[in-house]
């Protein structure tokens, strides 16, 4: 497929602009980069989950072959980083808080020498009681994991105390009084497990320091600006001393949003006086980065006999792990989503986030939404079942529509949820009967997710020959944002995609972009791109007006990079306009535009809010997910036979890339629902390898996976677009659980739905 | 650690020599000794398939193969297959069919798909899915990869 030569590129499934590099093996990722005089770094992890560091002896390691420098907590100063609570240093200082936490790092001539030297470092620990669950950590006599918690900088009212990292409570209506109006009330406890991101590319970084002390830092990341902020905070360096860059990134899903090894790489490079590269092993990537929070959810939902939902209460206890990272945001966001896309007048959502001696949990596709949706959508299903309403009907009677408020919020601007639901119902043929020895069921779940959040900018520059360079600072982690943003730019300037090149994110030269997270790049950065391109259009018309001796208002852009007088064939190529700007008058054509998402997400008059981590969240995308499962009666194994996802994406800038987001989210959700689980043996992660932690292979997923794009334009979205990065995963565990219930008559309240768990349920139902 | 010795490979149709330790894997030799960074280190345990290369006509894990054991066998990576008509078609359909996202698994995936089309020029979706089951992808959900392989097969047959 080739790009049309006359603009009109929005809505076209163009191949991603970097794909030729990727299919030829030439694309460069962090592990492929090298620098002159570069050293290799390795990490020494703590063997204990909770211990004081009494002393560290590095002399023997320093004398080992190839070793150039070693850092420990003494080398990094008192700075602390964290997006919500600044509780984490670059490397352990004074104590360790999870097993595997780096206590020292070695830079040597080779990776093998660096790893060998780590084993020569002697650390004297004083063990402290391990707190491996929120219950253990909240016990009255539990020692504090962070003794200095009260002194940490916090960016919101977190309520931190003891081992309570944060708490949030949001309420609308009067839940306590509303239960009396309900004919049916369900109350259940649900649990969800830790899920590893498993981006196929492990985390890594290269840091280089020049003679003036300026740092250049390449890394696998989802935001060069978060890398810059984190390293700046924990190493107490001015942000301007850090230049952060990105090569191609081999997947993210949240794991590369906040810091991983970047601070240690920088500290090592500063001490060694030479560039240092650290690439994590797969085991380290499991053990010391971050993962999806285990949630314990108490969900209570009440309805009238006719199916009208009246009240919901959701109480979450989330395992934070050893450091706050994005966790306060995850907890708060999950509570804002726990009502689901339903009109329920009385809702109370509250939660606690508890420090434990496990690796930090953090951002992961869905940001807490899959967990609460697993609970909430099973309740909706069960209410329907008990009231004799089919899964579509119970949802249709209660779901939100455009113009209605979100929980605590302002009005939802665009909502294609009804069409999503109609579409999956229409497209799915009747479920065929199960063969002997199997049982089958169909399950439905619906969901909403935001796109929005925080600041972003774009710079569009026209070069002397009229070609365009777009610079947004948004890291493309493979999902295709470079292509989508270039399509938005090309559309606005009516040029072919080939005329727009995308600059790689660089904190020196790119405008701020909070990050590739929160399903936000297409929606927020796309808006900034249109703003910047419109400014370029204004300057083009000003220049052309001077040449053609007419008013700018009398000019329009023509396909292919030309500007002309309306109603006339008098026109100029962009090259003529840009040449004048560069060499004669006006100056180079540069358009820039910045914004911060400031939609009225919350209306303080609607309810009460305690511990709100972000003031404005975003606009809403919607999805309906329908799945058919088959359960093997002998093994309990659940197989997804076929699935239908219909998603209201506002406008698909590149439909094929949107479909892949939905497919990829579905399959990651399938793994979460059926078998993915990080398992701890005491303090030690028992399955930190791809042999022991299974992710879906091509044999585990339905190839009959159908994606339908519903386009209900968002009024202020770029060409109507909304985000799709996360929503594809959110409804999957609930839909699969509902399908398993339909097959077996048993309600599953704990994830994952392993064969063992399902077989137990089968055997129980037969006795 | 023993001293490195020179190992000469028949790599992508050329004799190429680099120093490697006796216990160095083919993946280490390719990436660090010869600057061929197409094969990726995703797990270094032979599970993810991102390091898959063709050894003696078979897709194999470069991370599980000793470099020294490859001295007398032809080794092929995407570098050497850039004008191979089957690989050209596969690459095109991967790139245009939505079968490439982060790209980290793509090189290994393409090598496995190339072998499948040698053995079965007109594979069913089930055959494609089976042939690629040793190559993990976390982005795409596999459907579009399977479709891309079948589209390449159709193009090559016509």
Contacts between the chains, C-beta under 8 A, distances in Angstrom:
chain1	res1	chain2	res2	distance
A	1	B	96	5.4
A	13	B	98	7.4
A	15	B	95	5.0
A	15	B	96	4.7
A	16	B	95	7.6
A	16	B	100	6.6
A	18	B	103	7.6
A	19	B	94	7.5
A	19	B	95	3.8
A	19	B	96	7.8
A	19	B	100	4.9
A	19	B	103	7.6
A	20	B	91	7.9
A	20	B	95	6.2
A	21	B	103	7.7
A	22	B	95	7.6
A	22	B	100	5.1
A	22	B	103	3.2
A	22	B	106	5.3
A	23	B	78	7.7
A	23	B	91	4.0
A	23	B	94	5.2
A	23	B	95	5.1
A	23	B	100	6.1
A	23	B	103	7.7
A	23	B	106	5.8
A	23	B	107	7.8
A	23	B	110	6.5
A	24	B	38	7.7
A	24	B	78	5.9
A	24	B	82	6.4
A	24	B	91	6.9
A	25	B	36	7.9
A	25	B	37	7.4
A	25	B	38	2.5
A	25	B	39	7.5
A	25	B	77	6.5
A	25	B	78	3.8
A	25	B	79	6.4
A	25	B	107	4.5
A	26	B	38	7.3
A	27	B	103	5.3
A	28	B	37	7.2
A	29	B	37	8.0
A	29	B	40	7.3
A	29	B	104	6.7
A	31	B	31	7.8
A	31	B	37	7.6
A	31	B	40	7.4
A	31	B	41	6.3
A	32	B	31	7.6
A	32	B	37	3.9
A	112	B	1	6.3
A	116	B	1	7.8
A	197	B	138	8.0
A	198	B	136	8.0
A	198	B	138	5.6
A	199	B	102	7.2
A	199	B	104	7.7
A	199	B	138	6.1
A	200	B	40	7.5
A	200	B	42	4.7
A	200	B	48	5.9
A	200	B	50	5.8
A	200	B	102	7.0
A	200	B	104	4.4
A	200	B	105	5.1
A	200	B	136	6.2
A	200	B	137	7.1
A	200	B	138	5.4
A	201	B	40	7.1
A	201	B	42	6.8
A	201	B	102	6.8
A	201	B	104	4.5
A	202	B	41	7.7
A	202	B	42	7.2
A	248	B	102	7.6
A	248	B	103	6.5
A	249	B	102	6.5
A	250	B	40	7.4
A	250	B	102	4.7
A	250	B	103	7.0
A	250	B	104	3.3
A	251	B	101	7.4
A	251	B	102	4.1
A	251	B	104	6.4
A	251	B	138	5.4
A	251	B	139	5.7
A	253	B	138	7.3
A	279	B	41	7.8
A	281	B	44	6.6
A	282	B	42	7.0
A	282	B	43	4.3
A	282	B	44	6.4
A	282	B	45	6.8
A	282	B	48	7.9
A	477	B	102	6.3
A	478	B	101	4.1
A	478	B	102	2.8
A	478	B	103	6.4
A	478	B	104	7.8
A	478	B	139	5.6
A	479	B	101	6.4
A	479	B	139	7.6
A	480	B	101	7.3
A	656	B	97	7.8
A	656	B	98	4.3
A	656	B	144	7.9
A	657	B	98	6.8
A	659	B	98	6.6
A	659	B	144	7.5
A	660	B	98	4.9
A	660	B	101	6.2
A	660	B	139	7.2
A	660	B	140	5.6
A	660	B	141	7.2
A	660	B	144	6.1
A	663	B	140	6.3
A	663	B	141	3.3
A	663	B	142	7.9
A	663	B	143	5.5
A	663	B	144	6.8
A	664	B	101	6.9
A	664	B	138	7.5
A	664	B	139	4.9
A	664	B	140	5.5
A	664	B	141	4.8
A	665	B	141	7.9
A	666	B	141	5.9
A	667	B	140	7.9
A	667	B	141	3.9
A	667	B	142	6.8
A	668	B	138	7.0
A	689	B	43	7.1
A	689	B	45	6.0
A	689	B	47	7.4
A	690	B	42	7.9
A	690	B	43	4.7
A	690	B	45	6.4
A	690	B	47	3.9
A	690	B	48	5.7
A	690	B	136	7.1
A	691	B	45	6.1
A	691	B	47	5.6
A	695	B	136	6.1
A	695	B	138	6.4
A	696	B	142	7.8
A	697	B	133	4.8
A	697	B	134	7.6
A	697	B	136	6.4
A	697	B	142	7.9
A	698	B	128	7.8
A	698	B	129	4.3
A	698	B	130	7.7
A	698	B	132	4.8
A	698	B	133	5.0
A	698	B	135	7.7
A	698	B	137	7.9
A	698	B	142	4.4
A	698	B	145	7.4
A	698	B	146	6.9
A	699	B	129	6.1
A	699	B	130	6.8
A	699	B	133	4.6
A	701	B	141	6.3
A	701	B	142	5.4
A	701	B	143	7.5
A	703	B	125	5.2
A	703	B	129	6.3
A	703	B	142	7.2
A	703	B	143	5.5
A	703	B	146	5.8
A	705	B	141	6.4
A	705	B	143	5.0
